[in-house]
């Protein structure tokens, strides 16, 4: 079973992803983050969660910089 965090500031995108993931059997937990601060807080609690991330949410131009978060 896996935990997922949907990190996006657009409600329609989050709703769609939440709907699709809720239909999967291997999903144990679905969480939402509207901004970078919420994402960091959730990752502290759920460090093994799979993150589906809108890169514009955290204003990073290079995906390799994500490790710093």
C-alpha positions as CSV (number, residue, x, y, z in Angstrom):
1,X,0.0,0.0,0.0
2,X,1.2,3.5,-0.8
3,X,0.6,7.0,0.4
4,X,0.2,9.8,-2.1
5,X,0.4,13.5,-1.9
6,X,-1.1,15.6,-4.7
7,X,0.7,19.0,-4.6
8,X,-1.1,21.5,-6.9
9,X,-2.8,24.8,-6.3
10,X,-5.6,24.1,-8.9
11,X,-8.6,22.5,-7.4
12,X,-9.8,20.8,-10.6
13,X,-6.4,19.1,-11.1
14,X,-6.3,17.9,-7.5
15,X,-9.9,16.7,-7.7
16,X,-9.2,14.7,-10.9
17,X,-6.0,13.1,-9.5
18,X,-7.7,12.3,-6.2
19,X,-10.6,10.6,-8.1
20,X,-8.3,8.5,-10.2
21,X,-6.1,7.5,-7.4
22,X,-9.1,6.7,-5.1
23,X,-10.0,3.9,-7.6
24,X,-6.6,2.2,-7.2
25,X,-6.4,-0.7,-4.8
26,X,-2.8,-0.1,-3.7
27,X,-3.5,3.4,-2.3
28,X,-3.6,3.6,1.4
29,X,-3.8,7.3,1.9
30,X,-4.4,10.4,-0.3
31,X,-3.3,13.8,0.9
32,X,-3.4,17.3,-0.7
33,X,-1.0,20.2,-0.6
34,X,-2.0,23.6,-1.9
35,X,1.5,25.2,-1.5
36,X,5.1,24.4,-0.8
37,X,4.8,24.9,3.0
38,X,2.0,22.3,3.2
39,X,3.9,19.9,1.0
40,X,7.0,20.1,3.3
41,X,4.8,19.6,6.4
42,X,3.1,16.5,4.9
43,X,6.5,15.1,3.7
44,X,7.8,15.4,7.3
45,X,4.9,13.2,8.5
46,X,4.8,10.9,5.5
47,X,8.4,10.7,4.1
48,X,7.7,7.7,2.0
49,X,4.7,9.2,0.2
50,X,4.6,9.4,-3.6
51,X,4.3,13.0,-4.6
52,X,2.4,14.1,-7.7
53,X,3.7,17.6,-8.1
54,X,3.0,20.7,-10.2
55,X,6.5,22.1,-10.5
56,X,5.1,25.6,-10.8
57,X,3.8,25.3,-7.3
58,X,7.3,25.4,-5.8
59,X,8.8,27.7,-8.4
60,X,11.7,25.4,-9.3
61,X,13.0,25.5,-12.9
62,X,15.2,22.5,-12.5
63,X,13.7,19.2,-11.3
64,X,17.1,18.2,-9.9
65,X,16.8,20.8,-7.2
66,X,13.8,19.0,-5.7
67,X,16.1,17.0,-3.5
68,X,16.7,20.1,-1.4
69,X,13.0,20.1,-0.4
